[in-house]
């Protein structure tokens, strides 16, 4: 299938998939006038700023700038790639997805075939491990689960299994018809120097890692005896598995959300914490699998809840290290609270020693990140010793500086003063000497002229893209747009008008929804683009664009004049400079 045919298919798919119906199946919508509104699923907010333009088939959030068509929404909400989003929507309306073109078809088919084979291999490997656990030869694995208090029903819920040696899995997979290369590409097996395959998780308790599409994408392996080897080993990154984009137990969390919603997510560090807490009745648990949180993991978590409770181990040093990555949550608009645990205990320890009620008390004590950072600093030092007390104050001062309000800062200063025995007045004097972030990182200087041109370009492009009556006769080809994104939008509008098919939603096929496109779409709010005032501002903006274009051309002509080598070249450039000057004066009188 060629490019035009595939584009036709995408247009048909978008027409059949009503954007309000699709988005409404994920989030609650409210109709206001011609548009539908909701609280944005991509950032935390209390007042709805997420709008769906049903007529033009696109959405835009006036809070965070998220924009796109129905395919973009499914891609972002389900955390899948473009091809998977298209497949989800096509299945929804009973369409078969065609290949893009002959070459792309071969590449897409090959990639899909490989992915499907690897997915099937990992599923078969998971079943192999599961059967091992209950085949009468995994007493050591079962004893470990019993020691950890994991019931057989829970082990089956998570698909836990056993690797008994290094040879059985490769032999089994080869017997199922998988090639040695597929065994290695899946990450389930490795290869020795002599060419023989071995089980990459040999001899370990096996924990399948399942994505939000219910595919086994990797394994975590837990060693059973004390050893110099790593306690846990994950499958290496493969076509299926990218650790930074995955959260353990997201598959069961997705089912919980669909069953009745989640008030919050509990973010843990490891597999056994998740399994233990799930068994104790805490079903809204995921794990970052021992790594610092990544932006992709944060965005994946936000799909399921806007509030995340961080519940890492109670070891002070470990918590301090993990806290460094938690600001990602705040930057992504997630409301975070940190769960304080008894010193030296992890969530699994708390549940086993104090029961579900004990862990629930820890959740009830969850506190804002800044409060927990103070607590974490406090736990690092012996405050009965003068030197360590001073170190604690030194570490606490920059944290106090980050308080968002005077009342929050005053409360935290009181806490620091209470535990350290240092007076509030002394802490305040020291705090005044701590440089603010603004002082350390001065904001870049603004260029008012450039900003004015950019604002004018955004308004003109928004009015033309959304086909406002006063903008329909505007010839965008007559204007220069310094910003590359603005040029792309202008080109899209010009081409769309030529074909008589200018639809705002189509812009997402040619450029990403963030950045300047988001700024342009932000103007489609309230009456920003409607009425006499908007029409006047549009004409004024055209004048700003024309002036900027003429000034740029005049400056270039002056530069060339200064470098000219012949009298004839200088005469031609003087005529050009005179022309631009005259046009600038005319433009000035009009505006």
Buried (B, 14 or more C-beta within 10 A) or exposed (E): BEEEEBBEBBBEBBEBBBBBEBBBEBEEBEEEEEBBBBBBBBBBBEEBBBBBBBEBBBBBBBBBBBBBBBBBBBBBBBBBEEBBBBBBBBEBEEBEBBBBBEEBBEEBEEEBEBBEBBBBBBBBBBBBBBEBBBEEEBEEBBEBBEEBBBEEEBBEBBBBBBBBEBEBBBEBBBEEEBEBEBBBBBBBBBBEEEEEBBBBBBBBBBBBBBBBBEBBBBBBBBBBEEEEEEEBBBBEBBBBBBBBBBBBBBBBBBEBBEEEEBEBBBBBBBBBBBBBBBBBEBBBBBBBBBBBBBBBBBBBBBBBBBBBBBBBBBBBEBBBEBBEBBEBBEEBBBBBBBBBBEEEBBBBBBBBEBEBEBBBEBBEEBBBBBBBBBBBBBBBBEBEEEEBBEBBBEBBBBBBBBBEEEEBBEEBBEBBBEBBEBEEEEBBEBBEEEEEEEEEEEEEEEEEEEEBBBBBBBBBBBBBBBBBEBBEEBEBEEBBBBBEBBBBBBBBBBEBBEEEEBBBBBBBBEBEBBEBBBBBBBBBEEEBBBEEEBBEBBBEBBBBBBBBBBBBBBEEBBEBBEEBEEEEEBEBBEEBBEBBEEBBEEBEEEE
